Amino acid sequence: MLVIFSAGIAPGLALLSYFYLKDEVESEPIPVVVRAFLFGALLVFPIMFLQHVLHTENVLAQNWAQAYLSSGLFEEFFKWFILYYAIYQHIAFDEPFDGIVYGAAVSLGFASAENILYLVGNGVEHAIGRALLPVPSHALFGVIMGYYMGKSKFSDIRTSKWIWLSLLLPIFLHGSYDYILITQEHWLYYIMPFMIFLWWLGLRKVKKARAASAVHLKNQYNSQKPLHTQ
């Protein structure tokens, strides 16, 4: 069991450490990051129950419904809900890049718990494949979600557009990921280009968020400088 737990949680912790260390402006408090991770992990149980009920009742029988509703909508909405209502207003969320860290933390908490349960049910031999596809995809959905959360909170003009994008874009990307796996017989030929695009998009958001945080810190510093009088 220890081997399964280690294999299940290691990819998530590695990716979370990667995105955490990308924050070169001001590192986030570890307890808040851990709390976001645990919130994400706890989401697995109600979501799995809801998905089980819908599958048993044959409510979402169509492939597109399974991909975009059962997986994309339910999973990303609950992660977004936690990020928005438990983290967004927190005092530690004080620069644009923080959205990347906390978005990744919530998503990777969910992905790690889901990964452990999957390996318990299907065997540790699936650990490498899970570490290369499902766990990183969840991380990148969270990065994109967090990027737009940070953009919403620290834009000069706050609009609901960024909040909507922080929810709708991860839902669409997650649904597309699952739709490829569900509908394509030779899914590997399609999922690899999709993952390359997802990594490109996620890392692009990381770069933009880092630049925005640097500007934000500079503006804060300038606003706090004492004015010199003659």
Backbone hydrogen bonds in HBPLUS format (Angstrom, degrees):
<---DONOR---> <-ACCEPTOR-->    atom                        ^
c    i                          cat <-CA-CA->   ^        H-A-AA   ^      H-
h    n   atom  resd res      DA  || num        DHA   H-A  angle D-A-AA Bond
n    s   type  num  typ     dist DA aas  dist angle  dist       angle   num
A0005-PHE N   A0001-MET O   2.88 MM   4  6.15 164.2  1.91 152.7 157.2     1
A0006-SER N   A0002-LEU O   2.89 MM   4  6.02 162.8  1.92 147.1 152.0     2
A0007-ALA N   A0003-VAL O   2.86 MM   4  6.01 164.0  1.88 149.7 154.6     3
A0008-GLY N   A0004-ILE O   2.82 MM   4  5.87 142.5  1.96 142.9 153.6     4
A0009-ILE N   A0005-PHE O   2.96 MM   4  6.10 152.1  2.04 149.9 155.7     5
A0010-ALA N   A0006-SER O   2.98 MM   4  5.73 150.8  2.06 146.7 153.3     6
A0013-LEU N   A0009-ILE O   3.06 MM   4  6.30 164.1  2.08 160.9 165.6     7
A0014-ALA N   A0010-ALA O   2.93 MM   4  6.06 156.7  1.98 153.5 160.2     8
A0015-LEU N   A0011-PRO O   3.00 MM   4  6.19 163.9  2.03 149.8 153.5     9
A0016-LEU N   A0012-GLY O   2.91 MM   4  6.05 157.4  1.96 147.0 154.0    10
A0017-SER N   A0013-LEU O   2.92 MM   4  6.03 156.7  1.98 143.5 149.6    11
A0018-TYR N   A0014-ALA O   3.02 MM   4  6.26 150.5  2.11 141.8 150.1    12
A0019-PHE N   A0015-LEU O   3.06 MM   4  6.38 164.3  2.09 155.4 156.8    13
A0020-TYR N   A0016-LEU O   2.86 MM   4  5.94 153.5  1.93 147.6 156.2    14
A0021-LEU N   A0017-SER O   2.92 MM   4  6.01 160.0  1.96 148.8 152.9    15
A0022-LYS N   A0019-PHE O   3.22 MM   3  5.03 141.4  2.38  91.7 102.8    16
A0023-ASP N   A0020-TYR O   3.22 MM   3  5.79 162.2  2.25 111.5 116.9    17
A0032-VAL N   A0029-PRO O   3.12 MM   3  5.55 125.0  2.43 109.0 121.8    18
A0033-VAL N   A0029-PRO O   3.17 MM   4  6.51 158.4  2.22 154.6 161.2    19
A0034-VAL N   A0030-ILE O   2.85 MM   4  6.05 164.9  1.87 161.6 165.8    20
A0035-ARG N   A0031-PRO O   2.93 MM   4  6.07 151.6  2.01 138.6 146.7    21
A0036-ALA N   A0032-VAL O   3.01 MM   4  6.26 156.3  2.07 144.2 149.9    22
A0037-PHE N   A0033-VAL O   2.96 MM   4  6.24 155.3  2.02 147.8 154.9    23
A0038-LEU N   A0034-VAL O   2.87 MM   4  6.16 159.5  1.91 152.7 157.7    24
A0039-PHE N   A0035-ARG O   2.88 MM   4  6.09 157.2  1.93 150.2 156.6    25
A0040-GLY N   A0036-ALA O   3.05 MM   4  6.26 158.8  2.10 145.5 150.8    26
A0041-ALA N   A0037-PHE O   2.98 MM   4  6.31 150.4  2.07 144.1 152.7    27
A0042-LEU N   A0038-LEU O   2.96 MM   4  6.20 156.5  2.02 152.0 157.1    28
A0043-LEU N   A0039-PHE O   3.23 MM   4  6.49 131.9  2.47 139.9 151.8    29
A0043-LEU N   A0040-GLY O   3.20 MM   3  5.26 136.8  2.40  96.0 107.8    30
A0044-VAL N   A0041-ALA O   3.24 MM   3  5.82 155.2  2.30 112.2 118.3    31
A0047-ILE N   A0043-LEU O   3.24 MM   4  6.27 165.0  2.26 159.3 163.7    32
A0048-MET N   A0044-VAL O   2.85 MM   4  5.88 160.7  1.88 150.6 156.4    33
A0049-PHE N   A0045-PHE O   3.07 MM   4  6.18 155.8  2.13 145.9 152.5    34
A0050-LEU N   A0046-PRO O   2.97 MM   4  6.15 161.2  2.01 145.4 150.4    35
A0051-GLN N   A0047-ILE O   2.85 MM   4  6.08 164.2  1.88 153.9 158.4    36
A0052-HIS N   A0048-MET O   2.86 MM   4  5.96 150.5  1.95 141.8 150.2    37
A0053-VAL N   A0049-PHE O   2.98 MM   4  6.24 159.6  2.02 151.4 156.0    38
A0054-LEU N   A0050-LEU O   3.07 MM   4  6.30 166.9  2.09 152.4 155.5    39
A0055-HIS N   A0051-GLN O   2.91 MM   4  6.05 153.8  1.98 144.4 152.0    40
A0056-THR N   A0052-HIS O   2.84 MM   4  5.99 160.8  1.87 150.7 156.2    41
A0057-GLU N   A0053-VAL O   2.93 MM   4  6.08 158.6  1.98 150.9 156.6    42
A0059-VAL N   A0054-LEU O   2.93 MM   5  5.19 156.9  1.99 154.3 157.6    43
A0058-ASN N   A0055-HIS O   3.12 MM   3  4.91 151.5  2.20  96.0 104.5    44
A0066-GLN N   A0062-GLN O   3.04 MM   4  6.36 158.0  2.08 154.1 159.9    45
A0067-ALA N   A0063-ASN O   2.99 MM   4  6.22 159.1  2.04 151.4 157.2    46
A0068-TYR N   A0064-TRP O   2.82 MM   4  5.82 168.6  1.84 152.7 155.0    47
A0069-LEU N   A0065-ALA O   2.93 MM   4  5.08 145.1  2.05 126.8 136.5    48
A0070-SER N   A0065-ALA O   3.03 MM   5  6.49 159.1  2.07 153.9 160.4    49
A0071-SER N   A0066-GLN O   3.08 MM   5  6.31 137.1  2.27 144.1 155.4    50
A0072-GLY N   A0067-ALA O   2.92 MM   5  6.11 164.8  1.94 146.1 151.0    51
A0073-LEU N   A0068-TYR O   2.96 MM   5  5.97 137.7  2.14 117.1 128.8    52
A0074-PHE N   A0069-LEU O   3.07 MM   5  6.27 163.3  2.10 167.5 167.5    53
A0075-GLU N   A0071-SER O   3.12 MM   4  5.65 148.3  2.23 136.3 145.7    54
A0076-GLU N   A0072-GLY O   3.15 MM   4  5.84 154.1  2.22 137.3 145.0    55
A0077-PHE N   A0073-LEU O   2.85 MM   4  5.64 152.5  1.93 145.3 153.7    56
A0078-PHE N   A0074-PHE O   3.23 MM   4  6.28 168.6  2.24 145.9 148.7    57
A0079-LYS N   A0075-GLU O   3.17 MM   4  6.33 156.1  2.23 144.3 151.2    58
A0080-TRP N   A0076-GLU O   2.82 MM   4  5.89 158.7  1.87 144.7 151.5    59
A0081-PHE N   A0077-PHE O   2.78 MM   4  5.99 152.6  1.86 149.4 157.5    60
A0082-ILE N   A0078-PHE O   3.11 MM   4  6.32 160.7  2.15 144.8 148.2    61
A0083-LEU N   A0079-LYS O   2.97 MM   4  6.21 166.6  1.99 152.3 156.3    62
A0084-TYR N   A0080-TRP O   2.82 MM   4  5.94 159.8  1.86 153.7 159.0    63
A0085-TYR N   A0081-PHE O   2.93 MM   4  5.92 170.3  1.94 151.8 155.0    64
A0086-ALA N   A0082-ILE O   2.86 MM   4  5.33 149.3  1.96 140.4 147.2    65
A0087-ILE N   A0083-LEU O   3.29 MM   4  5.10 140.7  2.46 113.1 121.9    66
A0088-TYR N   A0083-LEU O   2.93 MM   5  6.11 140.2  2.09 152.6 165.2    67
A0090-HIS N   A0087-ILE O   2.88 MM   3  5.10 154.2  1.94 112.8 121.4    68
A0093-PHE N   A0090-HIS O   3.05 MM   3  5.54 152.8  2.12 112.1 120.0    69
A0094-ASP N   A0092-ALA O   2.99 MM   2  5.48 123.3  2.33 107.9  91.7    70
A0098-ASP N   A0095-GLU O   3.06 MM   3  5.64 149.6  2.16 117.7 126.4    71
A0099-GLY N   A0096-PRO O   3.28 MM   3  6.05 152.7  2.36 118.3 123.2    72
A0100-ILE N   A0097-PHE O   2.94 MM   3  5.34 129.6  2.20 108.7 121.1    73
A0101-VAL N   A0097-PHE O   3.37 MM   4  6.85 155.9  2.43 150.3 155.7    74
A0102-TYR N   A0098-ASP O   2.93 MM   4  6.14 176.9  1.93 162.5 162.7    75
A0103-GLY N   A0099-GLY O   2.82 MM   4  5.65 151.7  1.90 139.6 148.6    76
A0104-ALA N   A0100-ILE O   2.96 MM   4  6.00 159.3  2.00 144.3 150.1    77
A0105-ALA N   A0101-VAL O   2.91 MM   4  6.10 149.1  2.01 140.9 150.4    78
A0106-VAL N   A0102-TYR O   3.00 MM   4  6.18 168.2  2.02 150.2 151.5    79
A0107-SER N   A0103-GLY O   3.13 MM   4  6.22 169.1  2.14 147.0 150.5    80
A0108-LEU N   A0104-ALA O   2.78 MM   4  5.78 156.7  1.84 147.7 154.7    81
A0109-GLY N   A0105-ALA O   2.90 MM   4  5.99 142.9  2.04 142.5 151.9    82
A0110-PHE N   A0106-VAL O   3.15 MM   4  6.43 161.2  2.18 148.2 152.4    83
A0111-ALA N   A0107-SER O   2.84 MM   4  6.09 163.3  1.87 147.3 152.7    84
A0112-SER N   A0108-LEU O   2.85 MM   4  5.78 154.3  1.91 138.2 144.7    85
A0113-ALA N   A0109-GLY O   3.14 MM   4  6.31 167.1  2.16 148.7 151.7    86
A0114-GLU N   A0110-PHE O   2.97 MM   4  6.12 167.0  1.98 155.0 159.3    87
A0115-ASN N   A0111-ALA O   2.81 MM   4  5.86 148.1  1.91 139.4 149.0    88
A0116-ILE N   A0112-SER O   2.95 MM   4  6.19 159.1  2.00 150.5 154.8    89
A0117-LEU N   A0113-ALA O   3.11 MM   4  6.35 167.1  2.12 151.7 154.7    90
A0118-TYR N   A0114-GLU O   2.94 MM   4  6.13 151.5  2.02 144.2 152.6    91
A0119-LEU N   A0115-ASN O   2.94 MM   4  6.18 161.6  1.98 152.8 157.0    92
A0120-VAL N   A0116-ILE O   2.93 MM   4  6.15 149.9  2.02 148.2 157.0    93
A0121-GLY N   A0117-LEU O   3.12 MM   4  6.31 154.0  2.19 142.8 148.8    94
A0122-ASN N   A0118-TYR O   2.81 MM   4  5.93 142.3  1.95 148.2 159.7    95
A0123-GLY N   A0119-LEU O   2.80 MM   4  4.79 145.8  1.92 127.1 132.0    96
A0126-HIS N   A0123-GLY O   3.34 MM   3  6.23 172.7  2.34 120.8 122.7    97
A0127-ALA N   A0124-VAL O   3.00 MM   3  5.34 164.1  2.02 118.7 121.1    98
A0130-ARG N   A0126-HIS O   3.03 MM   4  6.21 161.4  2.07 157.7 163.6    99
A0131-ALA N   A0127-ALA O   2.90 MM   4  6.05 147.4  2.01 144.0 153.3   100
A0132-LEU N   A0128-ILE O   3.08 MM   4  6.31 130.8  2.33 143.8 156.3   101
A0132-LEU N   A0129-GLY O   3.27 MM   3  5.22 137.4  2.46  93.8 105.2   102
A0133-LEU N   A0129-GLY O   3.15 MM   4  6.30 140.1  2.32 146.0 155.0   103
A0135-VAL N   A0130-ARG O   3.23 MM   5  6.30 175.4  2.24 168.4 169.1   104
A0137-SER N   A0133-LEU O   3.02 MM   4  6.02 157.3  2.07 155.1 162.3   105
A0138-HIS N   A0134-PRO O   3.05 MM   4  6.25 161.6  2.08 151.0 154.9   106
A0139-ALA N   A0135-VAL O   3.05 MM   4  6.33 160.8  2.09 151.0 156.7   107
A0140-LEU N   A0136-PRO O   2.91 MM   4  6.16 158.1  1.96 152.5 157.2   108
A0141-PHE N   A0137-SER O   2.91 MM   4  6.18 151.1  2.00 149.9 158.1   109
A0142-GLY N   A0138-HIS O   2.98 MM   4  6.23 157.2  2.03 149.6 155.7   110
A0143-VAL N   A0139-ALA O   2.88 MM   4  6.21 145.7  2.00 143.0 153.4   111
A0144-ILE N   A0140-LEU O   3.04 MM   4  6.18 164.8  2.06 147.1 149.9   112
A0145-MET N   A0141-PHE O   2.95 MM   4  6.15 158.7  2.00 145.9 152.5   113
A0146-GLY N   A0142-GLY O   2.80 MM   4  5.92 164.0  1.82 148.9 153.6   114
A0147-TYR N   A0143-VAL O   2.85 MM   4  6.01 147.4  1.96 144.8 153.9   115
A0148-TYR N   A0144-ILE O   3.34 MM   4  6.60 163.3  2.37 148.8 150.3   116
A0149-MET N   A0145-MET O   3.10 MM   4  6.36 144.5  2.23 142.6 153.3   117
A0150-GLY N   A0146-GLY O   2.89 MM   4  6.10 163.2  1.92 152.3 155.6   118
A0151-LYS N   A0147-TYR O   2.91 MM   4  6.17 150.4  2.00 143.1 152.3   119
A0152-SER N   A0148-TYR O   2.91 MM   4  5.99 149.9  2.00 137.1 144.7   120
A0153-LYS N   A0149-MET O   3.01 MM   4  6.31 159.7  2.05 150.4 155.4   121
A0154-PHE N   A0150-GLY O   3.07 MM   4  6.11 153.8  2.14 148.6 154.3   122
A0155-SER N   A0151-LYS O   3.03 MM   4  5.55 116.0  2.45 139.6 145.9   123
A0164-TRP N   A0160-SER O   2.94 MM   4  6.19 163.8  1.97 158.6 162.9   124
A0165-LEU N   A0161-LYS O   2.93 MM   4  6.19 155.8  1.99 146.2 153.3   125
A0166-SER N   A0162-TRP O   2.88 MM   4  6.08 147.5  1.99 143.2 151.9   126
A0167-LEU N   A0164-TRP O   3.13 MM   3  5.33 143.8  2.26 100.9 111.3   127
A0168-LEU N   A0164-TRP O   2.79 MM   4  5.97 177.8  1.79 165.8 165.0   128
A0169-LEU N   A0165-LEU O   3.11 MM   4  5.47 159.1  2.15 132.3 138.8   129
A0171-ILE N   A0167-LEU O   3.27 MM   4  6.41 156.3  2.33 145.4 152.4   130
A0172-PHE N   A0168-LEU O   2.97 MM   4  6.19 162.0  2.01 151.1 155.3   131
A0173-LEU N   A0169-LEU O   2.93 MM   4  6.14 167.4  1.94 157.6 160.9   132
A0174-HIS N   A0170-PRO O   2.81 MM   4  5.81 164.6  1.84 149.2 154.2   133
A0175-GLY N   A0171-ILE O   2.87 MM   4  5.94 162.1  1.91 147.1 153.0   134
A0176-SER N   A0172-PHE O   2.91 MM   4  6.06 154.2  1.98 145.0 152.2   135
A0177-TYR N   A0173-LEU O   2.96 MM   4  6.17 155.5  2.02 146.6 153.0   136
A0178-ASP N   A0174-HIS O   3.04 MM   4  6.35 167.1  2.05 156.0 158.0   137
A0179-TYR N   A0175-GLY O   2.82 MM   4  5.94 151.9  1.90 145.9 154.9   138
A0180-ILE N   A0176-SER O   3.07 MM   4  6.25 153.3  2.14 146.7 151.7   139
A0181-LEU N   A0177-TYR O   3.31 MM   4  6.66 161.0  2.35 145.6 150.2   140
A0182-ILE N   A0178-ASP O   2.87 MM   4  6.08 152.1  1.95 152.5 160.4   141
A0183-THR N   A0179-TYR O   2.97 MM   4  5.92 164.9  1.99 149.5 153.1   142
A0184-GLN N   A0180-ILE O   3.10 MM   4  5.57 155.9  2.16 142.7 147.2   143
A0189-TYR N   A0186-HIS O   3.24 MM   3  6.08 145.3  2.37 121.0 126.9   144
A0190-TYR N   A0187-TRP O   3.02 MM   3  5.34 142.0  2.17 106.4 117.4   145
A0191-ILE N   A0187-TRP O   2.81 MM   4  5.96 159.2  1.85 161.4 168.6   146
A0192-MET N   A0188-LEU O   3.31 MM   4  6.06 159.6  2.36 139.5 142.3   147
A0194-PHE N   A0190-TYR O   3.28 MM   4  6.43 154.9  2.35 140.7 148.1   148
A0195-MET N   A0191-ILE O   2.82 MM   4  6.04 153.3  1.89 148.3 154.8   149
A0196-ILE N   A0192-MET O   2.96 MM   4  6.23 154.9  2.03 150.4 157.4   150
A0197-PHE N   A0193-PRO O   2.95 MM   4  6.19 160.3  1.99 148.0 152.9   151
A0198-LEU N   A0194-PHE O   2.86 MM   4  6.11 153.1  1.93 144.9 153.3   152
A0199-TRP N   A0195-MET O   2.84 MM   4  6.06 158.8  1.88 150.5 155.0   153
A0200-TRP N   A0196-ILE O   2.95 MM   4  6.16 159.2  1.99 146.5 152.8   154
A0201-LEU N   A0197-PHE O   2.86 MM   4  6.09 163.5  1.88 153.5 157.6   155
A0202-GLY N   A0198-LEU O   2.85 MM   4  5.97 164.7  1.87 148.7 153.6   156
A0203-LEU N   A0199-TRP O   2.92 MM   4  5.96 171.4  1.92 152.9 155.4   157
A0204-ARG N   A0200-TRP O   2.99 MM   4  6.04 142.2  2.14 139.2 149.8   158
A0205-LYS N   A0201-LEU O   3.04 MM   4  6.33 150.6  2.13 146.0 153.2   159
A0206-VAL N   A0202-GLY O   2.98 MM   4  6.33 148.2  2.09 143.9 153.5   160
A0207-LYS N   A0203-LEU O   3.00 MM   4  6.21 159.2  2.04 143.4 147.8   161
A0208-LYS N   A0204-ARG O   3.01 MM   4  6.28 159.2  2.06 146.5 152.1   162
A0209-ALA N   A0205-LYS O   2.85 MM   4  5.99 157.8  1.90 147.5 153.9   163
A0210-ARG N   A0206-VAL O   2.96 MM   4  6.16 155.8  2.02 149.6 155.9   164
A0211-ALA N   A0207-LYS O   3.13 MM   4  6.37 159.8  2.17 146.1 151.0   165
A0212-ALA N   A0208-LYS O   2.92 MM   4  6.17 156.6  1.97 147.9 154.8   166
A0213-SER N   A0209-ALA O   2.88 MM   4  6.08 150.6  1.97 146.4 154.1   167
A0214-ALA N   A0210-ARG O   3.03 MM   4  6.27 152.2  2.11 146.3 153.4   168
A0215-VAL N   A0211-ALA O   3.09 MM   4  6.38 157.8  2.14 148.6 153.9   169
A0216-HIS N   A0212-ALA O   2.89 MM   4  6.06 155.9  1.95 143.7 151.2   170
A0217-LEU N   A0213-SER O   2.89 MM   4  6.08 158.9  1.93 149.1 153.7   171
A0218-LYS N   A0214-ALA O   3.02 MM   4  6.20 156.1  2.08 142.7 149.5   172
A0219-ASN N   A0215-VAL O   2.90 MM   4  6.14 159.3  1.94 152.2 157.4   173
A0220-GLN N   A0216-HIS O   2.97 MM   4  6.20 152.9  2.05 144.9 152.5   174
A0221-TYR N   A0217-LEU O   2.92 MM   4  6.14 159.3  1.97 148.8 154.3   175
A0222-ASN N   A0218-LYS O   2.94 MM   4  6.19 161.5  1.98 151.2 155.9   176
A0223-SER N   A0219-ASN O   2.97 MM   4  6.11 151.9  2.05 143.9 151.4   177
A0224-GLN N   A0220-GLN O   3.12 MM   4  6.31 131.5  2.37 140.5 152.3   178
A0224-GLN N   A0221-TYR O   3.20 MM   3  5.26 136.7  2.40  96.5 108.3   179
A0225-LYS N   A0222-ASN O   3.39 MM   3  5.30 153.9  2.46  96.3 103.7   180
